[in-house]
Amino acid sequence: MLEESVSTASHVSVAITTTDVDDVLTTGNEPIGQSASVSRGADFYFKCAVVIIGIVGATANALILYAMIASDQRKKHLLIFHQNACDLCSCLFQVVAYTLKLCDIPLTGTLGYWLCVTLYGETFVWCSFDVSVVNLMSVTIERYLKVVRPKWSKKLLRKWVIYLVIAFSWIVSILYNMTLVFSTSGVIGGVCYTGAFWKSRLAATLHTVWYFVSFFVVVIFVFFLCYWRILVVIRRQASVMAGHSGTAGSSAVQTQSHHIQSNVIKTMILVSAFYVIAWMPIRIYYMILLLNSNTQFIESVYYAVTFIAFLYICANPFIYATKFNPVKRILVGFIPCKKPAQEVDESVGTSGTRRTVQTTHA
């Protein structure tokens, strides 16, 4: 009897299950997937580890959000603030979902079904994560416009446009995930099956390929194209400023503006690169499992790639804490007897029209 299905499968169309199983992906009673066996002991420790990294990630993301508010960066970098808010939501839902899995609650009746398609099935985790991916691409495009197409950015990057992008990412993600989980999930014998029931193997395969291309291949393409152009422009600007290093006044302000802009871009490049590194193993692994029915499921590989993927939302805050200067200054202030270094206010625009120096004392 199948006891659990890991809801990551709802996004990769492969339901990895615990204990002895015959069906993984099914169309009615017809098996179209691959059987898998996962030991109870390893499964328990894996869930505990996921809960722990979820708690650490939620705490770290909450600190980053506080630091951005305290340093007055929330409005200046709204999409980056939203990025951390999405990661915080993912961590919180991750903790709730895997705590419920550890409790091994029998799912019965209407309440059991709704728990399956929402919390227990990790639907909310994936909703917030998909929003995070879309938002990460939005941050990349925003940085591209500000650096490479400054005239376009003045016309396009209005406050209402940013809010519209944020709202759009949530609406689309919720609609997509809810449609997916309601059409491919269910509760049988008190067990939650998420992403397990498809009309055909072809439908499952097409969805998996589409999701892989949309949320991984396209994302990598956007990262590479935009940040490559950004780095080219920044390097050119640095050469121009080096040639005017002898002039005072506006040149000094432009240098500070360039430094601030570079700091933000370097931070987001690290976050984007970490996304690619963390999610590449699990994307490729599930593609192989689904597209090649002769591939044998390996328990240790599954736990490794899944843990690395979940580690992404937990480790992101540490990138902001160490690389994003305004956030780092606030967090350093929490350390007793630690005096933060002098920082230039991030409000300096790309035109270099304002310069404010802030000094914070412990």
Secondary structure in CASP SS format (residue, H / E / C, confidence):
PFRMAT SS
TARGET T0000
AUTHOR 0000-0000-0000
METHOD secondary structure of the structure
MODEL  1
M C 1.00
L C 1.00
E C 1.00
E C 1.00
S E 1.00
V C 1.00
S C 1.00
T C 1.00
A H 1.00
S H 1.00
H H 1.00
V H 1.00
S C 1.00
V C 1.00
A C 1.00
I C 1.00
T E 1.00
T C 1.00
T C 1.00
D C 1.00
V C 1.00
D C 1.00
D C 1.00
V C 1.00
L C 1.00
T E 1.00
T E 1.00
G C 1.00
N C 1.00
E E 1.00
P E 1.00
I C 1.00
G C 1.00
Q C 1.00
S C 1.00
A C 1.00
S C 1.00
V C 1.00
S C 1.00
R H 1.00
G H 1.00
A H 1.00
D H 1.00
F H 1.00
Y H 1.00
F H 1.00
K H 1.00
C H 1.00
A H 1.00
V H 1.00
V H 1.00
I H 1.00
I H 1.00
G H 1.00
I H 1.00
V H 1.00
G H 1.00
A H 1.00
T H 1.00
A H 1.00
N H 1.00
A H 1.00
L H 1.00
I H 1.00
L H 1.00
Y H 1.00
A H 1.00
M H 1.00
I H 1.00
A H 1.00
S C 1.00
D C 1.00
Q C 1.00
R C 1.00
K C 1.00
K C 1.00
H C 1.00
L H 1.00
L H 1.00
I H 1.00
F H 1.00
H H 1.00
Q H 1.00
N H 1.00
A H 1.00
C H 1.00
D H 1.00
L H 1.00
C H 1.00
S H 1.00
C H 1.00
L H 1.00
F H 1.00
Q H 1.00
V H 1.00
V H 1.00
A H 1.00
Y H 1.00
T H 1.00
L H 1.00
K H 1.00
L H 1.00
C H 1.00
D C 1.00
I C 1.00
P C 1.00
L C 1.00
T C 1.00
G H 1.00
T H 1.00
L H 1.00
G H 1.00
Y H 1.00
W H 1.00
L H 1.00
C H 1.00
V H 1.00
T H 1.00
L H 1.00
Y H 1.00
G C 1.00
E C 1.00
T H 1.00
F H 1.00
V H 1.00
W H 1.00
C H 1.00
S H 1.00
F H 1.00
D H 1.00
V H 1.00
S H 1.00
V H 1.00
V H 1.00
N H 1.00
L H 1.00
M H 1.00
S H 1.00
V H 1.00
T H 1.00
I H 1.00
E H 1.00
R H 1.00
Y H 1.00
L H 1.00
K H 1.00
V H 1.00
V C 1.00
R C 1.00
P H 1.00
K H 1.00
W H 1.00
S H 1.00
K H 1.00
K H 1.00
L H 1.00
L C 1.00
R C 1.00
K H 1.00
W H 1.00
V H 1.00
I H 1.00
Y H 1.00
L H 1.00
V H 1.00
I H 1.00
A H 1.00
F H 1.00
S H 1.00
W H 1.00
I H 1.00
V H 1.00
S H 1.00
I H 1.00
L H 1.00
Y H 1.00
N H 1.00
M H 1.00
T H 1.00
L H 1.00
V H 1.00
F H 1.00
S H 1.00
T H 1.00
S C 1.00
G E 1.00
V E 1.00
I E 1.00
G C 1.00
G C 1.00
V E 1.00
C E 1.00
Y E 1.00
T C 1.00
G C 1.00
A C 1.00
F E 1.00
W C 1.00
K C 1.00
S C 1.00
R H 1.00
L H 1.00
A H 1.00
A H 1.00
T H 1.00
L H 1.00
H H 1.00
T H 1.00
V H 1.00
W H 1.00
Y H 1.00
F H 1.00
V H 1.00
S H 1.00
F H 1.00
F H 1.00
V H 1.00
V H 1.00
V H 1.00
I H 1.00
F H 1.00
V H 1.00
F H 1.00
F H 1.00
L H 1.00
C H 1.00
Y H 1.00
W H 1.00
R H 1.00
I H 1.00
L H 1.00
V H 1.00
V H 1.00
I H 1.00
R H 1.00
R H 1.00
Q H 1.00
A H 1.00
S H 1.00
V H 1.00
M H 1.00
A H 1.00
G H 1.00
H C 1.00
S C 1.00
G C 1.00
T C 1.00
A C 1.00
G C 1.00
S H 1.00
S H 1.00
A H 1.00
V H 1.00
Q H 1.00
T H 1.00
Q H 1.00
S H 1.00
H H 1.00
H H 1.00
I H 1.00
Q H 1.00
S H 1.00
N H 1.00
V H 1.00
I H 1.00
K H 1.00
T H 1.00
M H 1.00
I H 1.00
L H 1.00
V H 1.00
S H 1.00
A H 1.00
F H 1.00
Y H 1.00
V H 1.00
I H 1.00
A H 1.00
W H 1.00
M H 1.00
P H 1.00
I H 1.00
R H 1.00
I H 1.00
Y H 1.00
Y H 1.00
M H 1.00
I H 1.00
L H 1.00
L H 1.00
L H 1.00
N C 1.00
S C 1.00
N C 1.00
T C 1.00
Q C 1.00
F C 1.00
I C 1.00
E H 1.00
S H 1.00
V H 1.00
Y H 1.00
Y H 1.00
A H 1.00
V H 1.00
T H 1.00
F H 1.00
I H 1.00
A H 1.00
F H 1.00
L H 1.00
Y H 1.00
I H 1.00
C H 1.00
A H 1.00
N H 1.00
P H 1.00
F H 1.00
I H 1.00
Y H 1.00
A H 1.00
T H 1.00
K H 1.00
F C 1.00
N H 1.00
P H 1.00
V H 1.00
K H 1.00
R H 1.00
I H 1.00
L H 1.00
V H 1.00
G C 1.00
F C 1.00
I C 1.00
P C 1.00
C C 1.00
K C 1.00
K C 1.00
P C 1.00
A C 1.00
Q C 1.00
E E 1.00
V E 1.00
D C 1.00
E C 1.00
S C 1.00
V C 1.00
G C 1.00
T C 1.00
S C 1.00
G C 1.00
T C 1.00
R C 1.00
R C 1.00
T C 1.00
V E 1.00
Q E 1.00
T C 1.00
T C 1.00
H C 1.00
A C 1.00
END
